[in-house]
Amino acid sequence: MRALTWQGKHDVRVETVPDPQIVNPRDAIVEVTATAICGSDLHLYDAVIPGLHAGDVLGHEFMGRVVETGPDSTLRKGDKVVVPFTISCGACFFCRQAQFSACDNSNPVESQEASELLYGHAMSGLFGYSHMTGGYPGGQAQYVRVPFSDVGPIVIPDGVPDEKVLFLSDILPTGWMAAENAQIQAGDTVAIWGCGPVGLFAVQSSLLMGAEQVIAIDHYPHRLQLARRLGARTIDFRHSHVLEALLEMTGGLGPDAVIDAVGMESHGFAPDNLLDAMKQKAGMGADRAHALRMALTAVRKGGRVSIPGVYGGMADKFPLGALMQKGLQIRTGQTHVQKYIQDLLKRILDDEIDTTFLISHRLPLEDAAKGYRNFHGNQNDWTKVVLTP
């Protein structure tokens, strides 16, 4: 089959790789009909996430048709399914708590050691990402093996266009969980750093959850325009002092909740971020946490901090004093997709949530390298790329 493979920093190629096979009784094989490039894929493209091997198949946002099932799969051949990017067994301690992205059984034993050393515990399995998360081949391919197919995939009614539901695989539930983690109450002001796909869905979700005012912060004009269309007020950090602007927009109080939808490669002109960028480029540090530092400084005393943005290692100059002295609450984590996917599918089918506004480019899988190059280098115009094998 044809699949997009990682070969090194800024080097991805569509190659012919072996077709996936049924390995375990709960497996299914899905023929991919649509897949997407995620902002967190760019961390792999930039080679700042450890644990990648040359030839790894990328992609964790995908959907398709079931073509083969193991004897214990609950799917049927021909089912149209969206597959969560998190691989979860459904039976371990964490899955029983609906903490599906913390599954204890989806990361093979042979690939657990690296994440245990870095994080203290083995991480759960993810499609198309680091070998610290299992090294599972991803969905930017013609076919994918889906483990625990009786737990993860959701069957989509026939007649529903792929593009309407594709983002149930990751970024829509991630934006929704980001807003839920912010514990939004009616009348709240929520500030969101980053108007990429997750940030925009966090804007949409925050407003649906009752926020009175959502303030979106970025520097790409088109992305800021999309945020305004959703109902947010915006700040361009190139032309405004963000902290001063937020105080002015909140009557001197600060936002009730903040969401860092940027993660480990945040932009910024402050000296601390420039130093982070130099260290990251030299391989001396993993995370540029400028957006998170600003969010912790900006949020009001007693406020809530939600972090859906991906971080992979250590961050310097973390404002621990602000966190403690202001009495802040932090909630973060990979998304428990299976917890939210049924409700969000219903909201899509009821036209309560629109997802297609985000798509800027559609390409065949063979042009995936072009999609990565442009999504990385022209984020103002390339807001979301959908690939079709």
N, C-alpha and C positions, 0 to 999 in steps of 0.2 A: 504494500500500500504506500501511498504518498503521505508524508508528514513533515512538519516543520521541526527542525532539530537545532539545538543550541551547540555552537562550536567554539565559542569564546566571546569576549567582550565585543559587542556591536557586530557579531557575526552569527546570523541565523540563516539556515538553508533548508529548502524543501528537498527532501531526499526520499528514496525508496527504502523502506524499512520492513521488517517482518510483520505479517498480519498478527493481531492479537489472538490468543486462544483462551478457551475456558480453562481455568486453573482450579477453581474451587466450586463446590456445588451451588453457592449463592451468587456466582458470577453471571453477568450477561455481556454480550457483545453488542455495541451500539454503532450503527452506521451514521456518521455525523452529517447532519444536513445544514447546520449553521454553527459557527463558533466565533469568538470575538477576542480581540487583544485587550487585555486589562492593564490598567495603570501599574499594578504590581508586577506584571510581566516585564515592565521596563526596568525594575530593579534587577531582574535576571539579565536583561539586555545590557545593562551597565555593569554587570558582574559584581554587584555589591552584596548579593545574598550568597553566602557560602554553600558548598555542597552540591554544585552542578558538575556533571561530567560531559565531555564532548560526545555528541550524539543523542543526548536526552531529548525526548519529544516534549514540546512545550504546550501550554494552553490549559486553562481550567474553567473557561466559560463555554459550554457547548451543550447541544441538544441533538436529537436524531431519532432514528427508527431502530427498534430492537430487531436484530437479525438472528441471534442465537441466545439460548438461556441454559444455565445449569439446572440440575434437577430440583434445587431448592429455591430458585428464583421465583418471585411472585409475578414477574412480568411475562408478557406473551409476545411471541414473534409478531411484528407489525405494529406494536405499541409505539406511539409518538411520545417521547419523554424528554424532560429537562433534567439534567444531572447536576446535583449540588457539587460545588468544588471541594467540599469537605467530605472525606470518606469516613463513614461511621458505622459501627457494628450494630447499634441499636439495643445492646444488651448489657454493656459494661456499666459500672457505677456512674460514669459521667453521662452516658447516653440516657440512662434512666432518669437523670436530673434534667434532661433536655439540653445538656451542655455538649451538643454533638461534635463541636470542633475540638473537644478535649478527649475524644474517644481513646480508650486504652488499647484497643485491639486492631487498629487499622494501620499502624506503622510496623512493618516487619522487624523482627528481633535484630536482624543483621544490620539494620540502618538506624537503630535507636541510640547508639552510643554517642554520636556527635551532638544530638540535641540534649541528651542527658548532661553532657559536659558543659554545654553553653547555657542551658536553661534550668538545670536541676532535675528535669523530668523529660521523658521521651514525649515528643510532640505527636499529634495524630497525623494521619495520612492526608495528603492533598494531591490532586491531579496536577501533573505537568509542572512541578516545582522542584524544590531542593531534595537531595537524598536525605537530608535531616527530617523531611516529612514523607519519607517512604520511597522516593524516587519513582513514583508511578508515572508511566507514559501519559501524556496529556491529550487534550481534545482538539488541537490544531492539526488534525489528521483525518484520514478517511474513516477509520474505525478506532474504537476504544474498548478496552476491557473495563467493565464497571464492577468492582468488588461490592459485596453486600448490596446487591441490586434489589433486594427485598426491603431495604431501609431507605436508600437515598432517592432514586429517581421518582419524579412525579409524572403521571400519565396526563397528557394534554388532549383535550377533545379535538377530534378531527375538524378541520375547517378553520382553526385558529392559526393565523400566520406565525411563522417562526419568530420573526422580529418582535412580535408583540409580547412574547414570553421568554425569549432567550435569556434576558438579564435576571430571571429568577435563579439562574445558576450561581450568581455571586452578587453583583453590584447593587441590585435592588434590595435584597435582604440585608446586605451590608449597610446601605444607607438607612434602612428602617431600624436595624438594631442599633446603629449609631445614635439615632434620635431617641430610641427607647432607653438606651444607656444614659442619655442626658436627663432622663426623668422629667420630661417636659410637663409643665402644668399650664393650665389656661392663664393667659396673660403674660407668659414668660417672654423674655428676649433671649434669643439663641444666636450666638456668633459662630460661623463656620469658616474655618480656614481651608481653602482649596475648593475650586469650582470644577474639578474634574468629575468623572462619572459618579463616584461615590458621594462627593460633596453635593452635587446637584440632586441626587436622590435623597440625601439627608435634608436638603432644603425642602423638597417636596414632602418628605415624611414629617418633618418638624411642624410644618403648617397644618398637615392633616391631624397631627396630635394636639393641636390647639395653641401653638405658639402665637403670640400676638405680633411679634416682630422677629424676623430672621434677617441677619446681616451676614452677607457672604463676602469673603475676602480673597482676592486673587490679583493677578496682573495681566491676564489675557483678556482683551476687550470682548471677544465673542463669548467666552465662557461667562464673563460677568453679565453680558446681555441675556444669556440663557437663564441665569439666576434671577434676573429682574423679571423675565417673562413668567417665572414660576411664582413670583410674588415677593422676592427678597429685596431688601435694600443692599447696596453694594459699597465696598471700599476697594479702590485700586491702591495696593500698598506702595506702588512706585511714586504716587503723587500725594499720598496722605500719610500722616503719622498715625499708625493704626490705633495705638493705645489712646491717644488724645481724641481721635474720631469716635471711638467706642464710648469713651466717657461722655462726650458731648451728646451722642445718640441715646444714651441711657440716663440722662439727667445726673451724671456724676457718679452713678452707682456701679456701673459695669454690668456685663451680661449675666443673666441668671445661670446660663449654661453655655459651655463652649465645646465645639467639636473639631478635633484635628483630623481632617480628611486628607492630609498631605503625606505624612510619614517621613521616611528616612532620607529623602532627597529634597528637602524643602529649599526654596529659593529665599534670598534675602541679602541685604546689603550691609547688615551689621557686622562688625569685626568678628564676633564669635562664629557667625555662619561662614564667613570666608575662611577662617581657620579650620572649621569642620570640613569644608569642601577640599581644602588642601590635604588634610589628613586622610580623607576618604579616597582621594585620587592616588595618594601614595600607599594606600593599603594599610594605613596605621589606625584607622577607625572606621566603623561601619555606618554610623547614623548621623545625619545632619538634622538636628532637632530644633531648628530655629522657630518653626511654626508652633511647636509644642511649648517652647519657652514663652513665646508671646501669648499663647492661649492661657497658660497658667498665671501669667502676670495680669492679663486683662480681666479675667473672670472676677465677679464680685466676691466679697468675703462670704464664706458658707456656700459657694456655688458648686456646680457639678461639671466634671470634665469627662468627655467621651472621646476615646481614641480608636477610631477604625483604621487610621493610617498605619501602614505596615512598618514595623521596626524590626531589625534583625540582629542587633548586637548591643553595643554600649553607646551611651550618649554622654558627652562632656557638658560641664557647666549646667547641670540640671538644677532648676530653682527649687530645691527641696525646702528651703526656708519659706518661700511663698506658699508652697503646698501645705506646710504644717501651720504656719502662723495665720493663714487665712481660713483654715479649717475646711479645705476642699475635699471633695469626694471624686475618685477616679474609677471609671469602669472602661474596660477595653477587651480585646481578644479577637481571634478569628471568629467568623460569623457562624452561628448555629443555624445554618440554612434550613435544615429539616424542620426546625421549630416554627419557621415563619412562612414556608413556601405555600402551604395550602391557603392560608388567609390572603396572602398577596396575590395568588392566582385568582381568587374570587374577586378581589378588588380590581384586578386588570379586566376580567371578563365583565364586571359591572361598570366599566369605564370610569372608575374612581381614580385610577392611577394610569397615566400614560408613560410609556417607556421609549417609544420610537423617536421622540423629539431629539434624543441624544445622538442618533446615528448620523454621522457625517459622510462616511465612505463605505462602499461595499466592494470587495475585491475577491477574485478567486483565490483559493488556497495557494496556488502556484506563485501568486504575487505577495505572499505573506511578508517576505523580507522587505519589500517596498512599504508595506503597511507599518511595520515596526519602525523603519527609518523615518517615515513621515510623522507617525504618532509620537515618536521621540523628539524630533527636531522642529515640528510645527504644531505645537499643542493648541495654538489659538484656533486653527482651522480644522485640524483633525481631532475632533472631540471623541469619536468612537468609531472603531473599524470593525465591521462584520465580514468574516471570511466564509466562503462556501466551497467545500471540497469538490 
